[in-house]
Amino acid sequence: MSNIAIIGAGPGGLLAAIALAQRGVRSTVYEREGHPAQQRSYNPDRSYPIDITGHGLRGIRHIDAVEVFDSYMTRFRGISYRGRTVDPWNEPGWIGSRGDITRVLMLVAEDRHGDLIEFAFNREVRALDVNAGEVDGRSFDLIVGADGAGSRVRSAMQQQVKGFTVETSAVSNVGLILELDRSTEQLDRHYLNALSLSPFTMSGVITDETKPDGVRWLAVIGTKRPLSFSSESEAAAWLRRKVPKAEDHASPQAIGEMSRRRAIPLGRRVTCSSLHGGRAVLIGDAAQTIPPVGQGCNASLESAMVLDECLAAGPLESFGVRYDAAWKPQTEALAWIGWQMRYEDRMTAVRAILGALMGANIARETKSSTLPYSEVAGTARRLGWLWA
């Protein structure tokens, strides 16, 4: 194996390229957007703070980048609610936007492996032959689909690989972004701060060098149906009733901007019959899109690590079977976990409380760096009647 194409320069794609380069394997990374350092690190309408913890930490450790992340991102110490730590995190971990994570991984890639990783930015892939391993007429040993929920690689596999099928479904989770631009000194930047449980509202920081303290505070408000407001005053009144803690930290201008945003659909689920086909393989959201449980980016990083481990374990001809056996049960378990977490749903709250009392604290255990997703889901399923 001498050359691999990676479609998508998000967290999973970049970690895969770095991990392969550590073993001397060349890759070409295709990305339709520009270089991360030349892009905004966040989209004001879609970005929200995420934590990189257990499963993502495994991936970061795999490429020996913990110290680099410590230098460039905000350390994560847990989840806070009403000023009290309700879920501490004692291992290395970080808070930021997807763009923050991508920028740090690019630093690692360019600093350590510029001779083995070729980047093709602003490059929209037009032709994929997954059976022949061709990207725009160029041949590769393997094509890695790291191109997210709307994956073109997955679509090509669906069209070209016999027996490869994709199923889609959705829950009605949506999110609306609100910037918190005042009185944030009451919030601790090292925590994800829950401002409300219904609607579920979580706030945290992303990196922003234009701010005096180097961070921008954002909150995502999770609801079961899209919010729409006819005016800024209507949005402010709704916040005052539903999420008063958020209104305490948001200026009228920020609330006005929120009132004009569209809610982000967050409940989509995509399930593939296999994670490989022909000379192509899927990682991250391309392999399994899930309703959000705080694990999308973490799972993407871990899937890139598993990809590298499976490629290192034996010949390319049997790689797909190894990868499916190692990672598909984890994607299926995580999809099942995500399916249980529905915004503004009373049964979701009941499951969370009773599950924790009965030894199945899914929210906490999915963050573990030692528990596979399949084990977390298995523990919950053994409670039987409690889970759908």
Short mmCIF file of the C-alpha atoms (twelve columns), coordinates in Angstrom:
data_MODEL
# 
_entry.id   MODEL 
# 
loop_
_atom_site.group_PDB 
_atom_site.id 
_atom_site.type_symbol 
_atom_site.label_atom_id 
_atom_site.label_alt_id 
_atom_site.label_comp_id 
_atom_site.label_asym_id 
_atom_site.label_seq_id 
_atom_site.Cartn_x 
_atom_site.Cartn_y 
_atom_site.Cartn_z 
_atom_site.pdbx_PDB_model_num 
ATOM 1   C CA . MET A 1   0.000   0.000  0.000   1 
ATOM 2   C CA . SER A 2   1.620   3.228  -1.147  1 
ATOM 3   C CA . ASN A 3   -1.042  5.899  -1.587  1 
ATOM 4   C CA . ILE A 4   -4.458  6.652  -0.154  1 
ATOM 5   C CA . ALA A 5   -7.046  9.274  -1.102  1 
ATOM 6   C CA . ILE A 6   -8.901  10.915 1.763   1 
ATOM 7   C CA . ILE A 7   -12.008 12.842 0.748   1 
ATOM 8   C CA . GLY A 8   -12.662 15.524 3.345   1 
ATOM 9   C CA . ALA A 9   -10.284 17.513 5.561   1 
ATOM 10  C CA . GLY A 10  -12.429 17.533 8.663   1 
ATOM 11  C CA . PRO A 11  -11.261 16.134 12.013  1 
ATOM 12  C CA . GLY A 12  -11.591 12.490 10.956  1 
ATOM 13  C CA . GLY A 13  -9.927  12.920 7.591   1 
ATOM 14  C CA . LEU A 14  -7.004  14.869 9.017   1 
ATOM 15  C CA . LEU A 15  -6.413  12.470 11.880  1 
ATOM 16  C CA . ALA A 16  -6.462  9.574  9.404   1 
ATOM 17  C CA . ALA A 17  -3.857  11.299 7.221   1 
ATOM 18  C CA . ILE A 18  -1.618  11.999 10.229  1 
ATOM 19  C CA . ALA A 19  -1.930  8.454  11.571  1 
ATOM 20  C CA . LEU A 20  -1.067  6.961  8.186   1 
ATOM 21  C CA . ALA A 21  1.903   9.305  7.779   1 
ATOM 22  C CA . GLN A 22  3.269   8.164  11.136  1 
ATOM 23  C CA . ARG A 23  3.676   4.737  9.523   1 
ATOM 24  C CA . GLY A 24  5.167   6.158  6.323   1 
ATOM 25  C CA . VAL A 25  1.983   5.846  4.242   1 
ATOM 26  C CA . ARG A 26  1.323   8.635  1.743   1 
ATOM 27  C CA . SER A 27  -2.097  10.205 1.333   1 
ATOM 28  C CA . THR A 28  -3.765  12.909 -0.706  1 
ATOM 29  C CA . VAL A 29  -6.470  14.868 1.117   1 
ATOM 30  C CA . TYR A 30  -9.172  16.439 -1.053  1 
ATOM 31  C CA . GLU A 31  -11.183 19.270 0.477   1 
ATOM 32  C CA . ARG A 32  -13.745 21.446 -1.298  1 
ATOM 33  C CA . GLU A 33  -13.158 24.344 1.112   1 
ATOM 34  C CA . GLY A 34  -9.943  26.299 1.586   1 
ATOM 35  C CA . HIS A 35  -7.093  25.788 4.043   1 
ATOM 36  C CA . PRO A 36  -8.444  25.832 7.642   1 
ATOM 37  C CA . ALA A 37  -6.128  28.685 8.596   1 
ATOM 38  C CA . GLN A 38  -7.724  30.807 5.856   1 
ATOM 39  C CA . GLN A 39  -11.301 30.008 6.876   1 
ATOM 40  C CA . ARG A 40  -13.412 31.289 9.725   1 
ATOM 41  C CA . SER A 41  -13.126 28.841 12.591  1 
ATOM 42  C CA . TYR A 42  -16.897 28.872 13.036  1 
ATOM 43  C CA . ASN A 43  -20.158 29.450 11.179  1 
ATOM 44  C CA . PRO A 44  -22.331 31.849 13.241  1 
ATOM 45  C CA . ASP A 45  -25.480 30.059 12.066  1 
ATOM 46  C CA . ARG A 46  -24.314 26.476 12.559  1 
ATOM 47  C CA . SER A 47  -21.287 26.172 14.846  1 
ATOM 48  C CA . TYR A 48  -21.566 25.313 18.492  1 
ATOM 49  C CA . PRO A 49  -19.064 24.307 21.186  1 
ATOM 50  C CA . ILE A 50  -18.211 20.634 21.456  1 
ATOM 51  C CA . ASP A 51  -15.999 18.731 23.835  1 
ATOM 52  C CA . ILE A 52  -13.242 16.362 22.806  1 
ATOM 53  C CA . THR A 53  -13.147 13.714 25.500  1 
ATOM 54  C CA . GLY A 54  -12.836 9.933  25.828  1 
ATOM 55  C CA . HIS A 55  -13.232 8.508  22.325  1 
ATOM 56  C CA . GLY A 56  -11.782 11.583 20.680  1 
ATOM 57  C CA . LEU A 57  -8.983  11.608 23.220  1 
ATOM 58  C CA . ARG A 58  -8.063  8.086  22.115  1 
ATOM 59  C CA . GLY A 59  -7.599  9.403  18.584  1 
ATOM 60  C CA . ILE A 60  -5.561  12.405 19.715  1 
ATOM 61  C CA . ARG A 61  -3.336  10.133 21.786  1 
ATOM 62  C CA . HIS A 62  -2.920  7.826  18.785  1 
ATOM 63  C CA . ILE A 63  -1.174  10.649 16.909  1 
ATOM 64  C CA . ASP A 64  0.645   11.910 20.012  1 
ATOM 65  C CA . ALA A 65  -0.977  15.352 19.847  1 
ATOM 66  C CA . VAL A 66  -2.223  15.916 23.410  1 
ATOM 67  C CA . GLU A 67  0.336   18.624 24.127  1 
ATOM 68  C CA . VAL A 68  -0.470  20.429 20.871  1 
ATOM 69  C CA . PHE A 69  -4.169  20.502 21.743  1 
ATOM 70  C CA . ASP A 70  -3.306  21.727 25.232  1 
ATOM 71  C CA . SER A 71  -1.431  24.636 23.651  1 
ATOM 72  C CA . TYR A 72  -4.139  25.795 21.259  1 
ATOM 73  C CA . MET A 73  -7.515  24.859 22.714  1 
ATOM 74  C CA . THR A 74  -9.414  25.433 25.952  1 
ATOM 75  C CA . ARG A 75  -9.068  22.593 28.450  1 
ATOM 76  C CA . PHE A 76  -12.316 20.804 29.289  1 
ATOM 77  C CA . ARG A 77  -13.098 19.996 32.923  1 
ATOM 78  C CA . GLY A 78  -16.689 18.839 32.822  1 
ATOM 79  C CA . ILE A 79  -20.325 19.887 32.643  1 
ATOM 80  C CA . SER A 80  -21.776 22.517 34.951  1 
ATOM 81  C CA . TYR A 81  -25.401 23.249 35.810  1 
ATOM 82  C CA . ARG A 82  -26.488 26.179 37.944  1 
ATOM 83  C CA . GLY A 83  -22.904 26.829 38.942  1 
ATOM 84  C CA . ARG A 84  -22.314 23.273 40.156  1 
ATOM 85  C CA . THR A 85  -20.177 20.629 38.469  1 
ATOM 86  C CA . VAL A 86  -22.530 17.754 37.667  1 
ATOM 87  C CA . ASP A 87  -20.184 15.697 35.498  1 
ATOM 88  C CA . PRO A 88  -16.456 16.290 36.078  1 
ATOM 89  C CA . TRP A 89  -13.831 15.329 33.512  1 
ATOM 90  C CA . ASN A 90  -10.373 14.522 34.881  1 
ATOM 91  C CA . GLU A 91  -8.495  13.316 31.789  1 
ATOM 92  C CA . PRO A 92  -7.140  15.541 28.995  1 
ATOM 93  C CA . GLY A 93  -9.966  17.077 26.987  1 
ATOM 94  C CA . TRP A 94  -10.821 20.270 25.133  1 
ATOM 95  C CA . ILE A 95  -13.697 22.572 24.178  1 
ATOM 96  C CA . GLY A 96  -14.034 24.341 20.848  1 
ATOM 97  C CA . SER A 97  -15.663 24.426 17.462  1 
ATOM 98  C CA . ARG A 98  -15.141 21.909 14.695  1 
ATOM 99  C CA . GLY A 99  -13.022 24.589 13.004  1 
ATOM 100 C CA . ASP A 100 -10.806 24.882 16.090  1 
ATOM 101 C CA . ILE A 101 -10.141 21.139 16.023  1 
ATOM 102 C CA . THR A 102 -9.421  21.169 12.301  1 
ATOM 103 C CA . ARG A 103 -6.913  24.006 12.660  1 
ATOM 104 C CA . VAL A 104 -4.943  22.215 15.361  1 
ATOM 105 C CA . LEU A 105 -4.856  18.984 13.355  1 
ATOM 106 C CA . MET A 106 -3.617  20.930 10.314  1 
ATOM 107 C CA . LEU A 107 -0.756  22.293 12.428  1 
ATOM 108 C CA . VAL A 108 0.206   18.738 13.352  1 
ATOM 109 C CA . ALA A 109 -0.080  17.504 9.767   1 
ATOM 110 C CA . GLU A 110 1.985   20.293 8.226   1 
ATOM 111 C CA . ASP A 111 4.579   20.468 10.988  1 
ATOM 112 C CA . ARG A 112 5.303   16.748 11.149  1 
ATOM 113 C CA . HIS A 113 4.244   15.173 7.867   1 
ATOM 114 C CA . GLY A 114 4.373   17.727 5.075   1 
ATOM 115 C CA . ASP A 115 6.412   15.299 2.980   1 
ATOM 116 C CA . LEU A 116 3.835   12.500 3.157   1 
ATOM 117 C CA . ILE A 117 0.493   14.315 3.046   1 
ATOM 118 C CA . GLU A 118 -0.544  16.133 -0.119  1 
ATOM 119 C CA . PHE A 119 -3.398  18.605 0.328   1 
ATOM 120 C CA . ALA A 120 -5.784  19.577 -2.457  1 
ATOM 121 C CA . PHE A 121 -7.816  22.455 -1.021  1 
ATOM 122 C CA . ASN A 122 -10.617 24.212 -2.913  1 
ATOM 123 C CA . ARG A 123 -10.965 20.969 -4.832  1 
ATOM 124 C CA . GLU A 124 -14.446 19.606 -5.466  1 
ATOM 125 C CA . VAL A 125 -14.129 15.931 -6.409  1 
ATOM 126 C CA . ARG A 126 -16.090 15.367 -9.608  1 
ATOM 127 C CA . ALA A 127 -15.546 11.712 -10.510 1 
ATOM 128 C CA . LEU A 128 -15.299 8.747  -8.145  1 
ATOM 129 C CA . ASP A 129 -14.869 5.128  -9.184  1 
ATOM 130 C CA . VAL A 130 -14.836 3.286  -5.882  1 
ATOM 131 C CA . ASN A 131 -14.336 -0.132 -7.463  1 
ATOM 132 C CA . ALA A 132 -11.234 0.974  -9.375  1 
ATOM 133 C CA . GLY A 133 -10.019 3.311  -6.613  1 
ATOM 134 C CA . GLU A 134 -10.038 6.371  -8.880  1 
ATOM 135 C CA . VAL A 135 -10.562 10.003 -7.881  1 
ATOM 136 C CA . ASP A 136 -10.916 12.341 -10.854 1 
ATOM 137 C CA . GLY A 137 -9.000  9.817  -12.973 1 
ATOM 138 C CA . ARG A 138 -6.147  9.356  -10.485 1 
ATOM 139 C CA . SER A 139 -5.625  5.841  -9.072  1 
ATOM 140 C CA . PHE A 140 -5.267  5.045  -5.381  1 
ATOM 141 C CA . ASP A 141 -4.918  1.916  -3.297  1 
ATOM 142 C CA . LEU A 142 -7.817  3.042  -1.123  1 
ATOM 143 C CA . ILE A 143 -10.377 5.861  -0.998  1 
ATOM 144 C CA . VAL A 144 -11.360 7.028  2.490   1 
ATOM 145 C CA . GLY A 145 -14.713 8.787  2.670   1 
ATOM 146 C CA . ALA A 146 -14.339 11.369 5.443   1 
ATOM 147 C CA . ASP A 147 -16.717 13.829 3.816   1 
ATOM 148 C CA . GLY A 148 -19.448 14.049 6.398   1 
ATOM 149 C CA . ALA A 149 -23.161 13.409 6.559   1 
ATOM 150 C CA . GLY A 150 -23.746 14.206 2.878   1 
ATOM 151 C CA . SER A 151 -20.833 12.001 1.774   1 
ATOM 152 C CA . ARG A 152 -20.189 11.770 -1.967  1 
ATOM 153 C CA . VAL A 153 -18.094 8.678  -1.377  1 
ATOM 154 C CA . ARG A 154 -21.043 6.976  0.304   1 
ATOM 155 C CA . SER A 155 -23.298 7.972  -2.592  1 
ATOM 156 C CA . ALA A 156 -20.779 6.554  -5.079  1 
ATOM 157 C CA . MET A 157 -20.634 3.295  -3.117  1 
ATOM 158 C CA . GLN A 158 -24.419 3.116  -3.137  1 
ATOM 159 C CA . GLN A 159 -24.456 3.478  -6.921  1 
ATOM 160 C CA . GLN A 160 -21.441 1.351  -7.787  1 
ATOM 161 C CA . VAL A 161 -21.049 -1.406 -5.161  1 
ATOM 162 C CA . LYS A 162 -23.421 -4.335 -5.441  1 
ATOM 163 C CA . GLY A 163 -25.276 -5.031 -2.206  1 
ATOM 164 C CA . PHE A 164 -24.259 -1.773 -0.537  1 
ATOM 165 C CA . THR A 165 -27.365 -0.071 0.857   1 
ATOM 166 C CA . VAL A 166 -28.115 3.010  2.951   1 
ATOM 167 C CA . GLU A 167 -31.072 3.632  5.244   1 
ATOM 168 C CA . THR A 168 -32.094 7.034  6.566   1 
ATOM 169 C CA . SER A 169 -34.403 8.095  9.367   1 
ATOM 170 C CA . ALA A 170 -34.723 11.027 11.713  1 
ATOM 171 C CA . VAL A 171 -35.960 12.295 15.046  1 
ATOM 172 C CA . SER A 172 -37.232 15.846 15.301  1 
ATOM 173 C CA . ASN A 173 -34.224 17.339 17.104  1 
ATOM 174 C CA . VAL A 174 -33.271 20.827 15.957  1 
ATOM 175 C CA . GLY A 175 -30.882 23.424 17.341  1 
ATOM 176 C CA . LEU A 176 -30.724 27.213 17.287  1 
ATOM 177 C CA . ILE A 177 -27.504 29.144 17.914  1 
ATOM 178 C CA . LEU A 178 -27.324 32.094 20.312  1 
ATOM 179 C CA . GLU A 179 -24.171 34.068 21.021  1 
ATOM 180 C CA . LEU A 180 -23.614 34.968 24.676  1 
ATOM 181 C CA . ASP A 181 -21.902 38.315 24.484  1 
ATOM 182 C CA . ARG A 182 -22.357 39.855 27.910  1 
ATOM 183 C CA . SER A 183 -21.856 38.966 31.601  1 
ATOM 184 C CA . THR A 184 -20.001 35.765 30.667  1 
ATOM 185 C CA . GLU A 185 -17.559 36.190 33.547  1 
ATOM 186 C CA . GLN A 186 -20.110 34.229 35.598  1 
ATOM 187 C CA . LEU A 187 -19.521 31.230 33.326  1 
ATOM 188 C CA . ASP A 188 -16.413 29.026 33.502  1 
ATOM 189 C CA . ARG A 189 -14.777 28.600 30.098  1 
ATOM 190 C CA . HIS A 190 -13.433 25.179 31.071  1 
ATOM 191 C CA . TYR A 191 -16.931 23.712 31.304  1 
ATOM 192 C CA . LEU A 192 -19.896 23.147 29.086  1 
ATOM 193 C CA . ASN A 193 -22.513 25.102 30.996  1 
ATOM 194 C CA . ALA A 194 -26.085 23.802 30.888  1 
ATOM 195 C CA . LEU A 195 -28.414 26.809 30.985  1 
ATOM 196 C CA . SER A 196 -31.657 24.851 30.748  1 
ATOM 197 C CA . LEU A 197 -32.770 21.228 30.602  1 
ATOM 198 C CA . SER A 198 -36.015 21.861 28.707  1 
ATOM 199 C CA . PRO A 199 -35.434 23.167 26.150  1 
ATOM 200 C CA . PHE A 200 -31.973 21.604 26.389  1 
ATOM 201 C CA . THR A 201 -29.523 24.520 26.202  1 
ATOM 202 C CA . MET A 202 -25.773 24.070 26.440  1 
ATOM 203 C CA . SER A 203 -23.186 26.840 26.267  1 
ATOM 204 C CA . GLY A 204 -19.437 26.878 25.889  1 
ATOM 205 C CA . VAL A 205 -16.490 28.615 24.251  1 
ATOM 206 C CA . ILE A 206 -14.824 28.466 20.883  1 
ATOM 207 C CA . THR A 207 -11.525 30.102 19.988  1 
ATOM 208 C CA . ASP A 208 -11.737 33.660 18.675  1 
ATOM 209 C CA . GLU A 209 -8.537  35.692 18.514  1 
ATOM 210 C CA . THR A 210 -10.518 38.885 17.865  1 
ATOM 211 C CA . LYS A 211 -11.964 38.800 21.384  1 
ATOM 212 C CA . PRO A 212 -10.005 40.352 24.273  1 
ATOM 213 C CA . ASP A 213 -10.015 37.057 26.192  1 
ATOM 214 C CA . GLY A 214 -9.522  34.917 23.075  1 
ATOM 215 C CA . VAL A 215 -12.866 33.101 23.186  1 
ATOM 216 C CA . ARG A 216 -16.419 33.514 21.935  1 
ATOM 217 C CA . TRP A 217 -19.337 32.146 23.961  1 
ATOM 218 C CA . LEU A 218 -22.057 30.290 22.058  1 
ATOM 219 C CA . ALA A 219 -25.134 28.389 23.181  1 
ATOM 220 C CA . VAL A 220 -27.188 25.860 21.242  1 
ATOM 221 C CA . ILE A 221 -30.881 25.641 22.122  1 
ATOM 222 C CA . GLY A 222 -32.291 22.192 21.386  1 
ATOM 223 C CA . THR A 223 -35.990 21.815 20.625  1 
ATOM 224 C CA . LYS A 224 -38.254 19.245 19.003  1 
ATOM 225 C CA . ARG A 225 -39.532 21.625 16.338  1 
ATOM 226 C CA . PRO A 226 -37.941 24.589 14.528  1 
ATOM 227 C CA . LEU A 227 -38.275 27.915 16.279  1 
ATOM 228 C CA . SER A 228 -39.310 30.971 14.304  1 
ATOM 229 C CA . PHE A 229 -39.853 34.499 15.520  1 
ATOM 230 C CA . SER A 230 -41.668 37.388 13.896  1 
ATOM 231 C CA . SER A 231 -39.574 39.976 15.707  1 
ATOM 232 C CA . GLU A 232 -36.622 40.481 18.016  1 
ATOM 233 C CA . SER A 233 -38.974 41.302 20.887  1 
ATOM 234 C CA . GLU A 234 -40.820 38.014 20.400  1 
ATOM 235 C CA . ALA A 235 -37.505 36.135 20.549  1 
ATOM 236 C CA . ALA A 236 -36.505 38.007 23.716  1 
ATOM 237 C CA . ALA A 237 -39.850 37.229 25.344  1 
ATOM 238 C CA . TRP A 238 -39.515 33.551 24.438  1 
ATOM 239 C CA . LEU A 239 -36.006 33.398 25.940  1 
ATOM 240 C CA . ARG A 240 -37.227 35.137 29.074  1 
ATOM 241 C CA . ARG A 241 -39.871 32.448 29.560  1 
ATOM 242 C CA . LYS A 242 -37.963 29.379 28.432  1 
ATOM 243 C CA . VAL A 243 -34.234 29.996 28.973  1 
ATOM 244 C CA . PRO A 244 -33.868 33.006 31.301  1 
ATOM 245 C CA . LYS A 245 -30.228 32.146 32.040  1 
ATOM 246 C CA . ALA A 246 -29.424 32.571 28.357  1 
ATOM 247 C CA . GLU A 247 -31.104 35.970 28.223  1 
ATOM 248 C CA . ASP A 248 -28.931 37.038 31.164  1 
ATOM 249 C CA . HIS A 249 -25.838 36.540 28.983  1 
ATOM 250 C CA . ALA A 250 -27.081 37.749 25.585  1 
ATOM 251 C CA . SER A 251 -27.369 41.330 24.391  1 
ATOM 252 C CA . PRO A 252 -30.411 42.563 22.448  1 
ATOM 253 C CA . GLN A 253 -28.254 42.495 19.311  1 
ATOM 254 C CA . ALA A 254 -27.339 38.833 19.869  1 
ATOM 255 C CA . ILE A 255 -30.973 37.921 20.488  1 
ATOM 256 C CA . GLY A 256 -31.937 39.773 17.329  1 
ATOM 257 C CA . GLU A 257 -29.404 37.764 15.337  1 
ATOM 258 C CA . MET A 258 -30.780 34.557 16.848  1 
ATOM 259 C CA . SER A 259 -34.318 35.533 15.864  1 
ATOM 260 C CA . ARG A 260 -33.286 35.658 12.191  1 
ATOM 261 C CA . ARG A 261 -31.450 32.337 12.132  1 
ATOM 262 C CA . ARG A 262 -32.818 29.062 10.865  1 
ATOM 263 C CA . ALA A 263 -32.777 26.103 13.203  1 
ATOM 264 C CA . ILE A 264 -30.282 23.335 12.377  1 
ATOM 265 C CA . PRO A 265 -31.738 19.837 11.849  1 
ATOM 266 C CA . LEU A 266 -29.887 17.604 14.316  1 
ATOM 267 C CA . GLY A 267 -31.878 14.391 14.296  1 
ATOM 268 C CA . ARG A 268 -30.813 12.682 11.068  1 
ATOM 269 C CA . ARG A 269 -29.664 9.077  11.158  1 
ATOM 270 C CA . VAL A 270 -27.871 7.354  8.256   1 
ATOM 271 C CA . THR A 271 -27.041 3.644  8.464   1 
ATOM 272 C CA . CYS A 272 -24.927 1.740  5.927   1 
ATOM 273 C CA . SER A 273 -25.095 -2.002 5.303   1 
ATOM 274 C CA . SER A 274 -21.293 -2.051 5.371   1 
ATOM 275 C CA . LEU A 275 -18.527 0.485  5.942   1 
ATOM 276 C CA . HIS A 276 -16.473 -0.651 2.954   1 
ATOM 277 C CA . GLY A 277 -17.008 -1.581 -0.651  1 
ATOM 278 C CA . GLY A 278 -14.706 -1.882 -3.636  1 
ATOM 279 C CA . ARG A 279 -11.622 0.182  -2.821  1 
ATOM 280 C CA . ALA A 280 -13.480 2.591  -0.567  1 
ATOM 281 C CA . VAL A 281 -14.135 2.859  3.155   1 
ATOM 282 C CA . LEU A 282 -16.155 5.274  5.280   1 
ATOM 283 C CA . ILE A 283 -15.246 6.993  8.552   1 
ATOM 284 C CA . GLY A 284 -16.933 9.577  10.789  1 
ATOM 285 C CA . ASP A 285 -20.322 10.949 9.759   1 
ATOM 286 C CA . ALA A 286 -19.903 9.453  6.306   1 
ATOM 287 C CA . ALA A 287 -20.016 5.997  7.905   1 
ATOM 288 C CA . GLN A 288 -22.815 6.671  10.388  1 
ATOM 289 C CA . THR A 289 -24.728 9.908  10.883  1 
ATOM 290 C CA . ILE A 290 -26.383 10.051 14.292  1 
ATOM 291 C CA . PRO A 291 -28.639 12.341 16.314  1 
ATOM 292 C CA . PRO A 292 -26.337 14.396 18.561  1 
ATOM 293 C CA . VAL A 293 -25.217 12.984 21.891  1 
ATOM 294 C CA . GLY A 294 -21.968 14.940 22.054  1 
ATOM 295 C CA . GLN A 295 -20.097 12.181 20.243  1 
ATOM 296 C CA . GLY A 296 -20.094 13.082 16.543  1 
ATOM 297 C CA . CYS A 297 -16.589 14.538 16.439  1 
ATOM 298 C CA . ASN A 298 -15.281 12.160 19.093  1 
ATOM 299 C CA . ALA A 299 -16.496 9.138  17.137  1 
ATOM 300 C CA . SER A 300 -15.048 10.568 13.928  1 
ATOM 301 C CA . LEU A 301 -11.601 10.874 15.508  1 
ATOM 302 C CA . GLU A 302 -11.790 7.376  16.941  1 
ATOM 303 C CA . SER A 303 -12.957 5.897  13.630  1 
ATOM 304 C CA . ALA A 304 -9.844  7.345  11.958  1 
ATOM 305 C CA . MET A 305 -7.703  5.678  14.613  1 
ATOM 306 C CA . VAL A 306 -9.483  2.339  14.078  1 
ATOM 307 C CA . LEU A 307 -9.005  2.710  10.322  1 
ATOM 308 C CA . ASP A 308 -5.256  3.099  10.805  1 
ATOM 309 C CA . GLU A 309 -5.057  0.179  13.223  1 
ATOM 310 C CA . CYS A 310 -6.931  -2.094 10.827  1 
ATOM 311 C CA . LEU A 311 -4.754  -1.076 7.883   1 
ATOM 312 C CA . ALA A 312 -1.640  -1.804 9.929   1 
ATOM 313 C CA . ALA A 313 -2.926  -5.208 11.017  1 
ATOM 314 C CA . GLY A 314 -2.687  -7.046 7.715   1 
ATOM 315 C CA . PRO A 315 -3.016  -7.049 3.921   1 
ATOM 316 C CA . LEU A 316 -5.234  -4.534 2.177   1 
ATOM 317 C CA . GLU A 317 -7.295  -7.320 0.616   1 
ATOM 318 C CA . SER A 318 -8.764  -8.261 4.010   1 
ATOM 319 C CA . PHE A 319 -8.766  -4.753 5.486   1 
ATOM 320 C CA . GLY A 320 -12.469 -4.060 4.888   1 
ATOM 321 C CA . VAL A 321 -13.560 -7.130 6.825   1 
ATOM 322 C CA . ARG A 322 -11.319 -6.152 9.741   1 
ATOM 323 C CA . TYR A 323 -12.582 -2.591 9.755   1 
ATOM 324 C CA . ASP A 324 -16.242 -3.606 9.595   1 
ATOM 325 C CA . ALA A 325 -15.739 -6.060 12.455  1 
ATOM 326 C CA . ALA A 326 -13.949 -3.462 14.587  1 
ATOM 327 C CA . TRP A 327 -15.986 -0.317 13.936  1 
ATOM 328 C CA . LYS A 328 -19.462 -1.139 12.611  1 
ATOM 329 C CA . PRO A 329 -20.738 -2.491 15.973  1 
ATOM 330 C CA . GLN A 330 -19.616 0.796  17.538  1 
ATOM 331 C CA . THR A 331 -21.411 2.929  14.951  1 
ATOM 332 C CA . GLU A 332 -24.579 0.897  15.379  1 
ATOM 333 C CA . ALA A 333 -24.423 1.200  19.162  1 
ATOM 334 C CA . LEU A 334 -23.848 4.949  18.984  1 
ATOM 335 C CA . ALA A 335 -26.737 5.348  16.545  1 
ATOM 336 C CA . TRP A 336 -28.975 3.463  18.962  1 
ATOM 337 C CA . ILE A 337 -27.851 5.687  21.841  1 
ATOM 338 C CA . GLY A 338 -28.512 8.807  19.773  1 
ATOM 339 C CA . TRP A 339 -31.979 7.561  18.873  1 
ATOM 340 C CA . GLN A 340 -32.945 7.620  22.558  1 
ATOM 341 C CA . MET A 341 -31.982 11.269 23.068  1 
ATOM 342 C CA . ARG A 342 -34.886 13.406 21.901  1 
ATOM 343 C CA . TYR A 343 -35.235 17.052 22.809  1 
ATOM 344 C CA . GLU A 344 -38.206 18.166 24.910  1 
ATOM 345 C CA . ASP A 345 -39.264 14.545 25.375  1 
ATOM 346 C CA . ARG A 346 -40.409 13.523 28.833  1 
ATOM 347 C CA . MET A 347 -39.463 9.877  28.339  1 
ATOM 348 C CA . THR A 348 -35.906 10.872 27.457  1 
ATOM 349 C CA . ALA A 349 -35.598 12.611 30.828  1 
ATOM 350 C CA . VAL A 350 -37.145 9.627  32.636  1 
ATOM 351 C CA . ARG A 351 -34.729 7.240  30.919  1 
ATOM 352 C CA . ALA A 352 -31.754 9.427  31.811  1 
ATOM 353 C CA . ILE A 353 -32.693 9.674  35.498  1 
ATOM 354 C CA . LEU A 354 -33.782 6.073  36.025  1 
ATOM 355 C CA . GLY A 355 -30.964 4.719  33.873  1 
ATOM 356 C CA . ALA A 356 -28.378 6.555  35.979  1 
ATOM 357 C CA . LEU A 357 -29.968 5.241  39.189  1 
ATOM 358 C CA . MET A 358 -29.912 1.696  37.764  1 
ATOM 359 C CA . GLY A 359 -26.273 1.838  36.673  1 
ATOM 360 C CA . ALA A 360 -26.630 2.948  33.056  1 
ATOM 361 C CA . ASN A 361 -25.635 6.623  32.934  1 
ATOM 362 C CA . ILE A 362 -25.406 6.847  29.148  1 
ATOM 363 C CA . ALA A 363 -24.490 10.538 29.016  1 
ATOM 364 C CA . ARG A 364 -21.471 9.952  31.240  1 
ATOM 365 C CA . GLU A 365 -20.427 6.555  29.922  1 
ATOM 366 C CA . THR A 366 -20.367 7.570  26.261  1 
ATOM 367 C CA . LYS A 367 -17.546 9.968  27.195  1 
ATOM 368 C CA . SER A 368 -15.391 7.176  28.612  1 
ATOM 369 C CA . SER A 369 -11.994 6.552  27.042  1 
ATOM 370 C CA . THR A 370 -12.149 2.883  28.047  1 
ATOM 371 C CA . LEU A 371 -15.767 1.810  27.428  1 
ATOM 372 C CA . PRO A 372 -16.695 0.958  23.810  1 
ATOM 373 C CA . TYR A 373 -19.996 2.415  22.621  1 
ATOM 374 C CA . SER A 374 -21.255 -1.145 22.180  1 
ATOM 375 C CA . GLU A 375 -20.715 -1.858 25.875  1 
ATOM 376 C CA . VAL A 376 -22.515 1.328  26.917  1 
ATOM 377 C CA . ALA A 377 -25.493 0.487  24.708  1 
ATOM 378 C CA . GLY A 378 -25.470 -3.127 25.881  1 
ATOM 379 C CA . THR A 379 -25.680 -2.088 29.533  1 
ATOM 380 C CA . ALA A 380 -28.628 0.185  28.779  1 
ATOM 381 C CA . ARG A 381 -30.434 -2.434 26.699  1 
ATOM 382 C CA . ARG A 382 -30.249 -4.924 29.527  1 
ATOM 383 C CA . LEU A 383 -32.610 -2.641 31.434  1 
ATOM 384 C CA . GLY A 384 -35.218 -3.805 28.937  1 
ATOM 385 C CA . TRP A 385 -38.477 -1.895 29.283  1 
ATOM 386 C CA . LEU A 386 -36.792 1.444  29.938  1 
ATOM 387 C CA . TRP A 387 -35.394 1.823  26.426  1 
ATOM 388 C CA . ALA A 388 -37.170 2.085  23.081  1 
# 
